[in-house]
Amino acid sequence: MSIPTPSLRDLAFSTCTVAVFDEFAGFDALLPDLPDALERHAALLERLPPLLDLHGRALAHARQYQRFLALAEADPSALADRVNTANALAVLAHAGEIAVLLIPAGSPEDRFTRVMLSNERSRTYDSGGGVHDPALVKRALGGSLADGSHRFSVGARVPPELAVAAKRFSGAILPEPGACYGSVAGVYVLEDAHALEAWFGAPPDLRVLLDEARALFASIEAWSEPENQVPSWYGATRGALILAYARLCRIGLWPARRHDDLVVKMEVERLMCERAVDPDRMRALVEIALGVGRRIARQGPPFVTRLSGVEL
């Protein structure tokens, strides 16, 4: 007698109230409580999470997404009721992977993670795989290999001091599922469906995120004026730039639910064209995020993809 294949209907959902944060939403909480804005934003660089932690959470969410697809295939009738669980996991997974490429690599483990991710993505796209435009991914990965002091390849022998890092990168060691602490991102599983769906159903205000990003750009320009430059100005501008692009990536990842959201996304695209002074890899990450949000929105209502009859 065969054992029935588990499906989404067989999950035992958690009844606990779990707060959900993506990686980008937690960055602001890392700013120290300092009166001087420049010192506060400069201090962010020392408080950013390790890239292995970001990658581990992204990989854990990607595997939960694949688990969702396998369970949905076993019983497609349950898919409609739980589709926003998958959407939430997709946003979390993409936010984590984009964050790995957005923030600077500060330790040997960080540089190892960046190089391994670059090699892995390059191999995927060179073989014709991947869902993004290959040229866009190449731009996003720009400079990643230069960040590493070694040339690693997936599956290659690594130095003993990076053995644990290699296991973590491959997913042989994954972070334990658990709720976040404060506003620090956590790891969520399918059993957290109710919390994930509630989070996905209460998206951030995209207009507010864009206004905050523009305010950060204005601060960067002010701090960069020769008469305003103090010892902390360079670190402050880097910290503020990360926060600005984190907001723009969040705008991209969340699917538009109303026409005003589409207008904001169009303004972000225009802003990326205007900000040629910023690193191209950062602008490419925003474009990737916009693509993710568009793919989710193509599921149909409650999402929108057309503005004045034009598909966006």
N, C-alpha and C positions, 0 to 999 in steps of 0.2 A: 504494500500500500504506500503510495507516494505521499510525501509531506508537502502540503501546499506552500507555494512560494510566498514569503511575506510581502505585504503591500503597504501603502500609506495608511490604510485603515487599521493595520495591526500595531501602529505605533502607540506607545503609552506616553501621552503628552504631559509635560510638566504643568502643574497648576500654580507654581511659584511666580511671583512678580519679578521679572528679570529686566533690568535696564540694559538697553542695547546701544552701543556707540560704534561707529566706524572709526578707522584709524585717524582720519583727518579731523573728525569732531573732537578728538581728545587732545589735539595739539595745543589749543588755547589754554587748557588746564595746566600745561607744562610751564607757562610763563610764571616767573616768580613774582611775588608781591613786592615790587620795588617802585619807589616814587618816580624814578627817572625812566622815561620811555625807552631811551636808547639802551641803557644798561639792561632793562627788562628783556628787550628783544634780542640783545646780544647773548644773554644767558640761556636763551632757548636752545642754542646749538649744543650746549653741554647736557641738556635734559632730554633730547630726542631719544626715542627707544632704539635699541640695537636692531640692525637690519635683520638679523636671524629671527628675532622675536616677531617682527612684522611679517617676514616670509612664512614663518611657522603658522601664524594665525591665518594668513591668506591660503596656505596649502590645506589647512584643516577645514576651512570653509569650502574650498573647491572640492574636497573629497566628500563633504556632506552634500554638496550640490549633485555630485555624481551618484551618491547613494539615493538621493531623491529621485533622480531619473530612473534608476534601476527599480525602485519600489513603484514608481508611477507606471512603468512599463508592465509590471505584474498585474496592475489593476487601474487602467486609464480612467475609469469612472470616478476615481477619487481625485483626479488631477485638478479639476476646476476649483474644488474646495480648498486646496492647499497650494495653489500656484504662487501665492505671494510669499510663502515660505522659501520657495526656490528663488524668487526675485530678491528677497532680502539677502539670502546667502550669496547671490551673484554680486550684489552691490558690495557686501563685506569682503568677498574674495578679491574683487578688482581693486577696491580701495587699498587693501593691504599690499597687493603687488605693485600698484602705482606708487604707493608711499615708499617702497624699497628703492625705487629709482628717483624719487623726488628729493629725499633728504641726503645729506652728505655722509660718506663712509668715514668713520672716525677711528676704527680699530682694525686689527688684522682680520678678525672674524667678519666685520662689515665689508671689508674689501674682498674677502673670499666670497661672501654671499653675492655681492654685486657682479663679480666676474663669473661665478657659476651661473647666475641667472642670465647674464648676457650670452654666455656660451649655449645654454639650454634653449633660449629663445631663438638664437641665430640658427641652431641646428633644426629647430622646428620649422622655421620659415624658409630656410634653404631647401628643405625637403617638400615644400609645398603645403605644409600644414599651417595652422593658426587661423584666427578669425579677423585679424586687423589687416590693414594695408601694410604689406612688407616694408615699403619705403618709410611709412610712419613709425613702425616698430624700430627700424634702423636708426631713425632720428632720436627716438626715445632712449635707445641704448647707447647713443653717442658718448664716448668718453669712458664707458664702463670698464673696458679692458685696461685703459690707462690708469684706473684707480687701483689696480692690483699690482703687487710687486712680483707676482708669479703668473704663469699661464696655466690655468687649470682647465680640464675638460671633464664633462660629466662621466663618472665611472673611473676616472684616472686615479692613480696613486697620489695621495696627498700627504703632506708632512704630518708626523704623529701629533703635533700640537694642534692640528686642525681636524683630527679624526672625529671628535664629537661634533664639531661644526658641520662636517660632511654628512654625518648621520642625520643631524637636524635638518639640513638643507634638503636631503633626499626624502624626508618624511619618515625615516626609520624611527626617529624620535619626534613625536608631535607634542605640542602643548596640551595640557589637560583641559577638557571642557570646563567652563565655569563662568559665572557672571563677572562682569567688570567691577573694578573697585573705583568708586568716585566716577570719573569720566574717562577712565583708561579702558581701552578696548579689551574685550574678552574673547573667548572661543564659545561658539554656540553650535548646537546640534539640532537635528530634526525634531527631537523631543521638545525643544524650546519653541515649537511652531507658533504658539499663541503669542509669545513675546515678540518673535520675529515679525509676525504679521502685523501686530499692533505698531511696531516701530516703522515698518514699511508703509503703513497706512497713515502715518503722521510725518510727512516729509518736511524738511527744512524749507524756509521761505527763500526761494532762489534769488529774488530781488534783493533781500537783505544781505545775502552772501555776496552778491556782486557789488553792492554799495560798500561793504566792509573791505572787499579786495581793492576797490578803487581808493579807499581811504588809506590803505596800507601802501599802495603805490605812491600816493601823494606824500606820505611820510618819508618813504625812501628817497624821493626826489628832494625833499626839504633837508633831510639829514646829509645828503650828498653834496649840498652847496659848500664851496670851500670855506666860507665864513662860519659854517655850522659844524664842521668836522672836528670831532673830539676823538680821543683814543678808542672809544667803543663804537664809532660810527660804522666801521666796516662790518663788524659782527652783527650790529643791529640791522643793517640793510639786508644781510643774508638771512637773518631770522625772520624779518618782516616779509621778505620775498617768498620764503617757504610757506608762511601762513597765508599769504595772498594766493599762491598757486594751490594750496590745499583747498581753499574756498572755491576756486574755479573748477578744480577737479570734482568737488562735491556737486557743483551745479551740473557738470557734465554727466555724472553717474546717475543722478535721480531722473527718472523719466518725467516728461512734461505731462501735467494733469489739466492744464488750462492754457489758453492762448497766451496769457501773460508769461508763463514759463517758457514758451517757445520764443517770445521776444527777448527774454533774458539770455537764452542760449544763443540767439543770433548776435546779441551784443557781445557775448563772450568770444564768439568767433571773430568778430570785428576787432575786439581788443587784442586778440592774439596776433592779428595782422599788424596792429599798430605798435606792439611791444617787441620790435625786432632787436631791441637792446638787451632783452633777457636771453638767457641760455636757450638755444633751440630745442634741446632735449626736454626742457620744462614745458615749453609751448606744445611740443608733440604729446606729452602726457595728458594735457588738457584735451587735445583733439581725440586721443584714445578714449578718455572718459566720456566725451560727448558721443562717441560712437556706441559705447556700451549703453548709455541712456536711450539712444535712438532705437537700438535693438529691442530693449525691454518695452519701449512705447509701442512698437509695432504689434504687440499682442492685442491692441485694441482698447476699447473703453475699460477703465476710466482714463486711459492715457490718450493724448492727442499728438498727432504728427503733422498736421496740416495747418498752415496759417495763410489765410486769404486764398485757399485753394492750392497752395504750393506745398509739396511734400518736403519736410525738413528732417 
